């Protein structure tokens, strides 16, 4: 069975059913990629163990592809139920466009896909920004006792670990260096307790701060058990079973702004998609 025949048979499956099958797999892939969880985290840590860094885009693409693998056997079972002869249904306009004008069809797919992805990412980032909650002053003991409601916080660290754990992320041709520093509420904790709160600094920000034994005022957004694998490995047995990571100086409004930017990008590509599709459809009308 060639790709064209396979596409015809897949289109015989009702669209709503194809969506119900694909959506959960693509949804979990998005959750893993944007939240550094699951398969994405496993792949990233595998790359870091081998190469000392990981490619964000490539790791995300592989995660999506692997998450899509279970869709194919499910579609295969559904094709048996909704099997129709190739000519049982007249070719749609998009199908005719693909056959007669493959280049125009590619433009339609590319612009439509970019618009859709940008909108999904934009909506996701806006939702994430709302889930942080209002800025709240807390005590470090709140993190130690897991009694934190808001994830947008400020607190005073009276003691900081004597060293930072550094990591460089590769983003294509650019690199981002970060430093992870455990903090404590008193000297005794610093000596006896495992790390339960780690602050993520950009390297230049960390260098510019007068980081000594504390105290230091810190603010940003929290996430739980979310250290990159390389840093978690470096901390080894010093890390608590449950811990918090504070992204220093990170504000929910920055995620909200990014969400609006992605929605604007999606809208722009959506307009281009509309005109490209309309022009392409005239070729098969």
C-alpha positions, 0 to 999 in steps of 0.5 A: 500500500503506497502513501496515497492509498494509505491517506485515502483509507485514513480519511475514511475514518471519521475526523472526530475519531482521528482527533480523539485518537491523536489528541491525547498522544500529542497532548502528553508530548506537549506536556513533556516537552514544555514542562521538561517531564517524561520522555523528553526528560529521559532523552535530554538526560541521555544526551547530556550523559553522552555529549554534556549538553542537549539540543532542545529543538531536536529532543522535542521533535524526537519526543513528538515523533515517538509519541505519535508511534502508537497512533499508527497501529490504532489507525490500522485497526480503525481502517479495518472498521471503516475500510472503503474502496479507494474510489468509494468516495470522490476526491476532495479539493485538498486531495486534488490539490495534492495530486495536481499542484503538490507545491501549492499543497505544501505551502498550505500545509506549512503555513497552516501547521505553523499557525496552529502550533503557534496558537497552541503554544500561545494558549499553553503559555497563557494558561501556565502564567495564570496557574502561578498565582499571585506573588506571595511572601513565604518562609523557606520552611514553607517549602521544606514542609510543602505548604506552598499555595502560590508558585510565584514567591519571594523569600529570604535565604539566610544561608547559601551553599558554598558552591553553585552547580553550573550547566550550559544548554545548547540552542542551535548556534547559541548557548545558555549558561545557568547556575543552580545554588541550594539555599537554607534558612539557617546554618544548621540546615546548611550542614545537616539537611539535604537540598530542598530548595535550589535557585536557578540563576543565569550565570551572568546574574549569579556573577553580578550578585553578591552571593556569600553566606546570605542573607539574600532576598530572592523572588521568582517562580517555583516548580517541584522536582524539576532539576535538569538531569545533569545537575541532579546527578552532580548533586547526587545524594545531597538532594532531598526526595522532594525539592523545589526549584526557584527560577530567579527573577522569573515573572508570570507576566513574561510567560503571558507576554510570550503567549500573546506574541505566539498568538500574534504569530499564529494570527499572522500565519493564519492570515497568510494560510487563508490567502494561500489556501484560497489561491490554491483552491482556485486551481482545482475549482 
